[in-house]
Amino acid sequence: MSVPNIRIPFNKPFLTGNELHYIEQAVKTGKISGNGIFTQKCHHFFESKYGFKKCLLTTSCTDALEMAAILLNIQPGDEVIMPSYTFVSTANAFVLRGAKIVFVDSRQDHPGMDENKVEELITSKTKAIVVVHYAGVACDMDIIMDIASRNQLFVVEDAAQAIDSYYKGKALGSIGHLAAFSFHETKNIQCGEGGMLVINDPQFEKRAEIIWEKGTNRSAFFRGEIDKYGWVDIGSSFLPSEVTAAFLWAQLENLDEIQLKRNKIWNEYFLQLSSENGERFFRLPIIPEYACNNAHMFYLVFEKSADREICIQNLKANGILSVFHYLSLHRSSFYKNLNNSKNELSHSDFYSDCLLRLPLYFQLNPDEVRFITSIIKKH
């Protein structure tokens, strides 16, 4: 949605310059329906750079999460633990399989899930833990994986915002049994709309490929492993076209440059706003020592929702678009209708009311960042 008189938008998709060139190449191959040359290039990139065991591009992160729910054989009545402060796709993927969603609160110091409140929510019906690496900042995966191991649970990393981010030197998306990434136009690396499922547990590799190909063993057929293919499992049309993969490949070739620029912008925000004197009416992002910053997002956490609204209006009056983020899913009308639980997740609700995201995109320059922060500091 466009906003009149906005000269610094919240997001502006970045083009490297090779997107149309690679799309033309894909078209000329005569195979643009998917799982062609550019899809394979993207898969190899992620598997070699980050140590992911097996990658499958999808049409969205939502699709990747839905594939994860199918692979884990989620059944009606199974319970899945996840943060309330997340996008609806995180929950929807499992609700579609009949799961009961059990929400955990955010941390006091960070919008990510409170890892120390997970174990108390586990019951005999719990099947999986879905962690969300909010703003690309890692959850404490040692705690999560230990809980999962002791309770024989699966872990899915919702790494939608976490490309090129790490936990103690391990790439996010490489730690859980499964992981899902997003390449939506608001992400660091984008192809308009796209995603990827990462399979780190070998037991899921063969079935993942079948689900990805509409429930058929078509991929095995084209590799010459079988003499014909057919319908062998449930599935859907999860794989993207080669046009999407070609676009994504142009982005991946420039990943290091994109990340370097985004980190410079993030650091400029932090420098300008951490030098604020006098009474502080907002908190800056915190990066735990075990995590790193992939510069996906720069946000402020205000002490009161009224302060956030004043800041939004001040920025808009100066042609700058800032936005708040998730509304706690446990407060949604859909969830309330499904559950009688009276969950009190105070930190999640606080972030819903008080967190503000500032513009951050490749083309944003230091002067614009300084202008944005100067308006904020006039509050």
Secondary structure, 3 states (H helix, E strand, C coil): CCCCCCCECCCCCCCCCCHHHHHHHHHHCCCCCCCCHHHHHHHHHHHHHHCCCEEEEECCHHHHHHHHHHHCCCCCCCEEEEECCCCHHHHHHHHCCCCEEEEECECCCCCCECHHHCHHHCCCCEEEEEEECHHHCCCCHHHHHHHHHHHCCEEEEECCCCCCCEECCEECCCCCCEEEEECCCCCCCCCCCCEEEEECCHHHHHHHHHHHECCECHHHHHCCCCCCCCECCCCCECCCCHHHHHHHHHHHCCHHHHHHHHHHHHHHHHHHHHCCCCCCCEECCCCCCCECCCCCCEEEEECCHHHHHHHHHHHHHCCECCECCCCCHHHCHHHHHHCCCCCCCHHHHHHHHHEEEECCCCCCCHHHHHHHHHHHHCC
